[in-house]
Amino acid sequence: MQTKQKMMLGALTGLMMLGASGSVFADGDMEKCLGVAKAGQNDCASITGSHSCAGQATMDNDAGDWKNVPMGTCVNMGGKVAE
């Protein structure tokens, strides 16, 4: 197999693995975790009303910003499960 073909096969395999890992957790296996989102990586509006959309967090680990995480991992990450 030529080098270019090996690289393409490796890239395709990586994309397939990434897609598979993204579907491991169904929506029901996730929880809303406050205080763990990095700036610009929050999943939706702030609970404090400081912004109204995903990706608008301006600082890391703001207690008002949240991110969906696998069920049971929030507290271990240093966050608080939203009620």
Residue frames as a rotation matrix with the C-alpha (Angstrom) as fourth column:
MET 1
0.584 0.812 0.000 0.00
0.812 -0.584 0.000 0.00
0.000 0.000 -1.000 0.00
GLN 2
-0.146 -0.640 0.755 1.33
0.586 -0.670 -0.455 3.43
0.797 0.376 0.473 -0.90
THR 3
-0.829 -0.286 -0.481 2.00
0.559 -0.428 -0.710 6.08
-0.003 -0.857 0.515 1.73
LYS 4
-0.820 0.562 0.109 -0.82
-0.527 -0.815 0.243 8.33
0.226 0.142 0.964 0.50
GLN 5
-0.025 0.829 -0.559 -3.30
-0.224 0.540 0.811 5.45
0.974 0.146 0.172 0.69
LYS 6
-0.312 -0.165 -0.935 -2.11
0.785 0.510 -0.352 4.57
0.535 -0.844 -0.030 4.21
MET 7
-0.990 -0.066 -0.125 -2.61
0.124 -0.833 -0.539 8.16
-0.068 -0.549 0.833 5.32
MET 8
-0.491 0.870 -0.041 -6.12
-0.681 -0.354 0.641 8.28
0.543 0.343 0.766 3.85
LEU 9
0.038 0.471 -0.881 -7.00
0.219 0.856 0.467 4.95
0.975 -0.211 -0.070 5.48
GLY 10
-0.623 -0.358 -0.696 -5.66
0.745 0.003 -0.668 6.21
0.241 -0.934 0.265 8.82
ALA 11
-0.950 0.300 0.082 -7.64
-0.310 -0.938 -0.159 9.44
0.029 -0.176 0.984 8.55
LEU 12
-0.194 0.922 -0.334 -10.83
-0.539 0.185 0.822 7.58
0.820 0.339 0.461 7.64
THR 13
-0.113 0.079 -0.990 -10.34
0.599 0.801 -0.004 5.17
0.793 -0.594 -0.138 10.53
GLY 14
-0.895 -0.285 -0.344 -9.82
0.446 -0.522 -0.727 8.09
0.028 -0.804 0.595 12.91
LEU 15
-0.723 0.683 0.103 -13.01
-0.629 -0.713 0.308 9.79
0.284 0.158 0.946 11.75
MET 16
0.025 0.736 -0.676 -14.98
-0.147 0.672 0.726 6.59
0.989 0.081 0.125 12.16
MET 17
-0.374 -0.240 -0.896 -13.62
0.786 0.431 -0.443 6.13
0.492 -0.870 0.027 15.71
LEU 18
-1.000 0.013 -0.015 -14.47
-0.005 -0.888 -0.460 9.73
-0.019 -0.459 0.888 16.57
GLY 19
-0.377 0.921 -0.096 -18.01
-0.682 -0.207 0.701 9.25
0.626 0.330 0.707 15.31
ALA 20
0.059 0.371 -0.927 -18.40
0.294 0.881 0.372 6.06
0.954 -0.294 -0.057 17.31
SER 21
-0.665 -0.357 -0.656 -17.10
0.712 -0.039 -0.701 7.62
0.225 -0.933 0.281 20.50
GLY 22
-0.916 0.351 0.195 -19.50
-0.368 -0.928 -0.057 10.54
0.161 -0.124 0.979 20.14
SER 23
-0.053 0.970 -0.236 -22.48
-0.662 0.142 0.736 8.20
0.748 0.195 0.635 20.09
VAL 24
-0.699 -0.275 -0.660 -21.49
0.227 0.790 -0.569 6.13
0.678 -0.548 -0.490 23.12
PHE 25
-0.824 0.401 -0.401 -23.70
0.355 -0.187 -0.916 8.19
-0.442 -0.897 0.012 25.43
ALA 26
-0.219 0.846 0.486 -27.36
0.799 -0.130 0.587 8.67
0.560 0.517 -0.648 24.60
ASP 27
-0.249 0.167 0.954 -29.00
-0.202 -0.972 0.118 11.91
0.947 -0.163 0.276 25.74
GLY 28
0.768 0.636 0.072 -30.42
-0.232 0.172 0.957 10.11
0.597 -0.752 0.280 28.78
ASP 29
0.576 -0.637 -0.512 -26.90
0.794 0.585 0.166 9.21
0.194 -0.502 0.843 29.90
MET 30
-0.429 -0.698 0.574 -25.83
0.536 -0.708 -0.461 12.83
0.727 0.110 0.677 30.22
GLU 31
0.366 0.522 -0.770 -26.23
0.918 -0.339 0.206 15.45
-0.153 -0.783 -0.603 32.93
LYS 32
0.602 -0.093 0.793 -26.06
0.216 -0.937 -0.273 19.23
0.769 0.336 -0.544 32.93
CYS 33
0.277 -0.638 -0.718 -22.89
0.961 0.187 0.205 20.17
0.004 -0.747 0.665 34.83
LEU 34
0.952 0.102 0.289 -22.34
0.097 -0.995 0.035 23.70
0.291 -0.005 -0.957 36.11
GLY 35
0.762 -0.644 0.071 -18.89
-0.505 -0.521 0.688 25.21
-0.406 -0.560 -0.722 36.46
VAL 36
0.185 -0.736 0.651 -16.87
0.278 0.675 0.684 22.96
-0.943 0.054 0.330 34.15
ALA 37
0.766 0.158 0.624 -17.26
0.638 -0.059 -0.768 24.63
-0.084 0.986 -0.146 30.76
LYS 38
-0.382 -0.906 -0.180 -14.21
0.761 -0.419 0.495 26.35
-0.524 0.052 0.850 29.30
ALA 39
-0.195 0.267 -0.944 -14.57
-0.253 -0.943 -0.214 29.81
-0.948 0.197 0.252 27.74
GLY 40
-0.296 0.171 -0.940 -16.47
-0.941 -0.223 0.256 29.50
-0.166 0.960 0.227 24.48
GLN 41
-0.792 -0.080 -0.605 -17.32
-0.287 0.924 0.254 25.83
0.539 0.375 -0.755 25.08
ASN 42
-0.682 0.639 0.355 -20.56
-0.357 0.134 -0.925 25.98
-0.639 -0.757 0.137 27.09
ASP 43
-0.829 0.358 0.429 -23.52
0.535 0.731 0.424 24.00
-0.162 0.581 -0.798 25.76
CYS 44
0.039 0.880 0.473 -26.30
0.825 -0.295 0.482 26.57
0.564 0.371 -0.738 26.13
ALA 45
0.310 0.172 0.935 -27.44
-0.087 -0.974 0.208 29.76
0.947 -0.146 -0.287 27.86
SER 46
-0.810 -0.586 0.027 -26.01
-0.007 -0.036 -0.999 30.76
0.587 -0.809 0.025 31.22
ILE 47
-0.109 0.798 -0.593 -28.30
0.886 0.349 0.306 30.06
0.451 -0.492 -0.745 34.15
THR 48
-0.365 -0.084 -0.927 -27.52
0.684 -0.700 -0.206 33.58
-0.631 -0.710 0.313 35.41
GLY 49
0.694 0.702 0.158 -28.75
0.594 -0.434 -0.678 35.19
-0.407 0.564 -0.718 32.18
SER 50
0.116 -0.733 -0.671 -25.37
-0.103 -0.681 0.725 36.70
-0.988 -0.015 -0.155 31.27
HIS 51
-0.704 -0.205 -0.680 -25.68
-0.681 -0.079 0.728 35.24
-0.203 0.976 -0.084 27.75
SER 52
0.183 0.960 0.213 -28.29
-0.740 0.277 -0.612 33.30
-0.647 -0.046 0.761 25.83
CYS 53
0.826 0.150 -0.543 -26.50
-0.529 0.536 -0.658 30.82
0.193 0.831 0.522 23.64
ALA 54
0.805 -0.563 0.185 -23.95
0.470 0.797 0.381 28.00
-0.361 -0.220 0.906 23.40
GLY 55
0.171 -0.873 0.457 -20.33
0.951 0.025 -0.308 28.98
0.257 0.488 0.834 22.94
GLN 56
0.402 0.046 0.915 -20.69
0.134 -0.991 -0.009 32.39
0.906 0.126 -0.404 24.60
ALA 57
0.842 -0.191 -0.505 -19.00
0.525 0.072 0.848 31.69
-0.126 -0.979 0.160 27.95
THR 58
0.759 -0.541 0.363 -16.30
-0.247 -0.754 -0.609 34.30
0.603 0.373 -0.705 28.50
MET 59
-0.087 -0.829 0.553 -14.31
-0.973 -0.049 -0.226 32.58
0.215 -0.558 -0.802 31.24
ASP 60
-0.458 -0.183 -0.870 -13.33
-0.151 0.980 -0.127 29.06
0.876 0.073 -0.476 32.25
ASN 61
-0.608 0.159 -0.778 -15.37
0.643 0.673 -0.366 27.26
0.465 -0.723 -0.512 34.91
ASP 62
-0.746 0.461 0.481 -17.97
-0.546 -0.837 -0.045 30.01
0.381 -0.296 0.876 35.46
ALA 63
-0.890 0.394 0.227 -20.54
0.067 0.607 -0.792 28.68
-0.450 -0.690 -0.566 37.94
GLY 64
-0.023 0.940 -0.342 -23.38
-0.454 -0.314 -0.834 29.93
-0.891 0.136 0.433 35.71
ASP 65
0.041 -0.032 -0.999 -22.22
-0.991 0.126 -0.045 28.15
0.127 0.992 -0.027 32.57
TRP 66
0.239 0.140 0.961 -22.83
-0.471 0.882 -0.011 24.49
-0.849 -0.450 0.277 31.97
LYS 67
-0.410 -0.383 -0.828 -21.85
-0.892 0.359 0.275 21.60
0.192 0.851 -0.489 29.75
ASN 68
0.791 0.612 -0.012 -23.47
-0.606 0.785 0.127 18.20
0.087 -0.093 0.992 29.20
VAL 69
-0.397 -0.917 0.041 -21.21
-0.901 0.382 -0.204 15.49
0.172 -0.118 -0.978 30.60
PRO 70
-0.333 0.257 -0.908 -21.58
-0.054 0.956 0.290 11.73
0.942 0.145 -0.304 31.02
MET 71
0.654 0.715 0.247 -23.87
-0.337 -0.017 0.941 10.84
0.677 -0.699 0.230 33.94
GLY 72
0.930 -0.207 -0.305 -21.98
0.369 0.505 0.780 10.56
-0.007 -0.838 0.546 37.22
THR 73
0.081 -0.983 0.166 -18.87
0.956 0.030 -0.290 12.48
0.280 0.182 0.942 36.15
CYS 74
0.499 0.190 0.845 -19.82
0.231 -0.970 0.081 16.08
0.835 0.154 -0.528 36.97
VAL 75
0.977 -0.084 0.194 -18.82
-0.211 -0.318 0.924 16.16
-0.016 -0.944 -0.329 40.65
ASN 76
0.524 -0.829 0.193 -15.53
0.668 0.541 0.511 14.35
-0.528 -0.139 0.838 39.90
MET 77
0.061 -0.456 0.888 -14.77
0.875 -0.403 -0.268 17.10
0.480 0.793 0.375 37.37
GLY 78
-0.811 -0.373 -0.452 -15.24
0.570 -0.680 -0.461 19.76
-0.135 -0.631 0.764 40.04
GLY 79
-0.748 0.586 0.311 -18.70
-0.220 -0.661 0.717 20.83
0.626 0.468 0.624 38.91
LYS 80
-0.734 0.636 0.237 -22.18
-0.242 0.081 -0.967 20.86
-0.634 -0.768 0.095 40.33
VAL 81
-0.751 0.532 0.391 -25.10
0.656 0.537 0.530 18.97
0.072 0.655 -0.753 38.77
ALA 82
-0.851 0.510 0.126 -27.82
-0.485 -0.855 0.182 21.43
0.200 0.094 0.975 37.70
GLU 83
-0.745 0.637 0.197 -31.26
0.294 0.579 -0.760 20.71
-0.599 -0.508 -0.619 39.10
